[in-house]
Amino acid sequence: MQVECSGGARSGNVSRKMSVYFWLILLTHAFLWSFFPPFFMASFLCDSWEMLVIGQNWVISTHKHPAFQGWAAEIVRQILRGPDWVPYVCSQLAVVLSVYGIWRLARKFLSPPLAMIAALSMLSFYFFQYDSPLYNNRTFLRVFWIYAVLFLWDALATNQKRYWILTGVCLALGLYCKMTMFLLVITILAYMVFDSNGRQYWKTLGPYISTVVCFVLFLPLFVYLVQTDFSCLSYASNRTQVLADSSWHAHLWNPLRFLLSQISFVLLLAIPLLPLLGFRWEFRWKTMWQSMENRFLAFVFLFPIAFQLALIILTGGRCRTALGCHLWLFFTLFALYFCKVHLTRVSWRRSLHLIVFLIFFCFGTWATVEVIRPAFRSEKLPREFFPAEEFASQIESIWKERYSEPLGYVRGDDWLVASASIWGESRPTVYSPLWTTEEDFREKGGVLLWLDESCSEKFRCFDCYNNPDFFYSPETKQPDEWLEQFPEAEFLPPMEFQQRTCFKAPPIRVCVAIVPPREPTVTKNPSPK
């Protein structure tokens, strides 16, 4: 079955001038957030460390999340020949793909000027600007979420097999980013069941083609999940604190708190739309279910929000604010399609000016906060002020003074070993049961890293790499039991590193121990007999 697209506000040829404006604004945003953050941060944010380390080891998943973001980071690192820009370039690559996908989808529902505003307004989305330096497992999830919906609409509109195939591919790749993609799978399934037009497609091969493609691509990850007792789902359950509070008011307060936490995202997205919609938006609720395209757009936007809220209500669990990042991807398109729009040349230009203003305002606000934050948090600075490159260089020098072979392993505090691995010349492997063995570590030797007990508890281990033998005590002290596993280790004096800030901040003291390799041939300067 083929769906005809009719009406004035539909896809059409976008003028060359609009295309130039679109790409100029989008690439300006991407340039700012790709190449300027390193001037304000000495190293990466916490999740970014994790993605780069996981990418170096090419695993299919960890105990926390599937590893697509890690693969993307490693590919970009190989292209850039170094780690310095990798998380920021990856994040902005995802932003460009996302906004372009929304633009393509919006052109099928709106006139070209409104489609352009619907897409570029997403540059004011919190996760596309202020939070974009944090490259994590949600970054490319948003990309595949958008393109799965885009290709699904193309499949419904044309019933061509290629679009059903691409829908299945995007759903599978989204699952390789984060299991949250199952929410979109449920949304699509619900639409195909409850919508009268959607049900008719079950008589064709299309939905079955998408299902088979998605399942075949997802199969390797599914096998991993079975082998690990679905560790990713267990981790997600623990992080959202499902059933952590059994009191009755948790089932009311937690969904309300989650909904209130999303208001700031919506308000930022609404600002560029004000010249077109005014301050009193007039929703055309009665038209929402009148045609297939209306029902489709309303369903893919509203159903995930309703389903996630229903899940929180039923479980009483707490859902972190950032887990709503995928719920608002079609907000601007939904608003411009279902609200009464006052489109004039003046209102369109004002919206465009607001978009450009917000790009620079949000970046300027973020940069200012990064510069002055150490003045107010000097005792507990975040990790992005740690001189990771200098630290990695010194660890490499310590190893080279003793052995001719490259440093093979670093082991200990997650963020310290990540620093040594990402910036180290030999790119040593971070010890983790996910991709190595204890025997291999003992054979090749390595460097143990942990914080001096005088350091703030802000720098405790987050167990990013499923390393069960390392943790800090409540007193921020490394347990002696862990160090007793390495009686052959050579303990060195603590190393001190000044944090990269123009304000006064306490130094970071790192403890170091060398576990020698078993092979005597790798000794560089053997002691005389």
Rosetta blueprint (number, residue, H / E / L):
1 M L
2 Q L
3 V L
4 E L
5 C L
6 S L
7 G L
8 G L
9 A L
10 R L
11 S L
12 G L
13 N L
14 V L
15 S L
16 R H
17 K H
18 M H
19 S H
20 V H
21 Y H
22 F H
23 W H
24 L H
25 I H
26 L H
27 L H
28 T H
29 H H
30 A H
31 F H
32 L H
33 W H
34 S H
35 F H
36 F L
37 P H
38 P H
39 F H
40 F L
41 M L
42 A L
43 S L
44 F L
45 L L
46 C H
47 D H
48 S H
49 W H
50 E H
51 M H
52 L H
53 V H
54 I H
55 G H
56 Q H
57 N H
58 W L
59 V L
60 I L
61 S E
62 T L
63 H L
64 K L
65 H L
66 P E
67 A L
68 F H
69 Q H
70 G H
71 W H
72 A H
73 A H
74 E H
75 I H
76 V H
77 R H
78 Q H
79 I H
80 L H
81 R L
82 G L
83 P L
84 D L
85 W L
86 V H
87 P H
88 Y H
89 V H
90 C H
91 S H
92 Q H
93 L H
94 A H
95 V H
96 V H
97 L H
98 S H
99 V H
100 Y H
101 G H
102 I H
103 W H
104 R H
105 L H
106 A H
107 R L
108 K L
109 F L
110 L L
111 S L
112 P H
113 P H
114 L H
115 A H
116 M H
117 I H
118 A H
119 A H
120 L H
121 S H
122 M H
123 L H
124 S H
125 F L
126 Y H
127 F H
128 F H
129 Q L
130 Y L
131 D L
132 S L
133 P L
134 L L
135 Y L
136 N L
137 N L
138 R L
139 T H
140 F H
141 L H
142 R H
143 V H
144 F H
145 W H
146 I H
147 Y H
148 A H
149 V H
150 L H
151 F H
152 L H
153 W H
154 D H
155 A H
156 L H
157 A H
158 T H
159 N L
160 Q L
161 K H
162 R H
163 Y H
164 W H
165 I H
166 L H
167 T H
168 G H
169 V H
170 C H
171 L H
172 A H
173 L H
174 G H
175 L H
176 Y H
177 C H
178 K L
179 M H
180 T H
181 M H
182 F H
183 L H
184 L H
185 V H
186 I H
187 T H
188 I H
189 L H
190 A H
191 Y H
192 M H
193 V H
194 F H
195 D L
196 S H
197 N H
198 G H
199 R H
200 Q H
201 Y H
202 W H
203 K H
204 T L
205 L L
206 G H
207 P H
208 Y H
209 I H
210 S H
211 T H
212 V H
213 V H
214 C H
215 F H
216 V H
217 L H
218 F H
219 L H
220 P H
221 L H
222 F H
223 V H
224 Y H
225 L H
226 V H
227 Q H
228 T L
229 D L
230 F L
231 S H
232 C H
233 L H
234 S H
235 Y H
236 A H
237 S H
238 N H
239 R H
240 T L
241 Q L
242 V L
243 L L
244 A L
245 D L
246 S L
247 S L
248 W L
249 H L
250 A H
251 H H
252 L H
253 W H
254 N H
255 P H
256 L H
257 R H
258 F H
259 L H
260 L H
261 S H
262 Q L
263 I H
264 S H
265 F H
266 V H
267 L H
268 L H
269 L H
270 A H
271 I H
272 P H
273 L H
274 L H
275 P H
276 L H
277 L H
278 G L
279 F L
280 R L
281 W L
282 E L
283 F E
284 R L
285 W H
286 K H
287 T H
288 M L
289 W L
290 Q L
291 S L
292 M H
293 E H
294 N H
295 R H
296 F H
297 L H
298 A H
299 F H
300 V H
301 F H
302 L H
303 F H
304 P H
305 I H
306 A H
307 F H
308 Q H
309 L H
310 A H
311 L H
312 I H
313 I H
314 L H
315 T H
316 G L
317 G L
318 R L
319 C L
320 R L
321 T H
322 A H
323 L H
324 G H
325 C L
326 H L
327 L L
328 W L
329 L L
330 F L
331 F H
332 T H
333 L H
334 F H
335 A H
336 L H
337 Y H
338 F H
339 C E
340 K L
341 V L
342 H L
343 L L
344 T L
345 R H
346 V H
347 S H
348 W H
349 R H
350 R H
351 S H
352 L H
353 H H
354 L H
355 I H
356 V H
357 F H
358 L H
359 I H
360 F H
361 F H
362 C H
363 F H
364 G H
365 T H
366 W H
367 A H
368 T H
369 V H
370 E H
371 V H
372 I H
373 R H
374 P H
375 A H
376 F H
377 R L
378 S L
379 E L
380 K L
381 L L
382 P L
383 R H
384 E H
385 F H
386 F L
387 P L
388 A H
389 E H
390 E H
391 F H
392 A H
393 S H
394 Q H
395 I H
396 E H
397 S H
398 I H
399 W H
400 K H
401 E L
402 R L
403 Y E
404 S L
405 E L
406 P L
407 L L
408 G L
409 Y E
410 V E
411 R E
412 G E
413 D L
414 D H
415 W H
416 L H
417 V H
418 A H
419 S H
420 A H
421 S H
422 I H
423 W H
424 G L
425 E L
426 S L
427 R L
428 P L
429 T E
430 V E
431 Y L
432 S L
433 P L
434 L L
435 W L
436 T L
437 T L
438 E H
439 E H
440 D H
441 F H
442 R H
443 E H
444 K H
445 G L
446 G E
447 V E
448 L E
449 L E
450 W E
451 L E
452 D L
453 E L
454 S L
455 C L
456 S L
457 E H
458 K H
459 F H
460 R L
461 C L
462 F L
463 D L
464 C L
465 Y L
466 N L
467 N L
468 P L
469 D L
470 F L
471 F L
472 Y L
473 S L
474 P L
475 E L
476 T L
477 K L
478 Q L
479 P L
480 D H
481 E H
482 W H
483 L H
484 E L
485 Q L
486 F L
487 P L
488 E L
489 A L
490 E E
491 F E
492 L E
493 P E
494 P E
495 M E
496 E E
497 F E
498 Q L
499 Q L
500 R L
501 T L
502 C L
503 F L
504 K L
505 A L
506 P L
507 P L
508 I E
509 R E
510 V E
511 C E
512 V E
513 A E
514 I E
515 V E
516 P L
517 P L
518 R L
519 E L
520 P H
521 T H
522 V H
523 T E
524 K L
525 N L
526 P L
527 S L
528 P L
529 K L
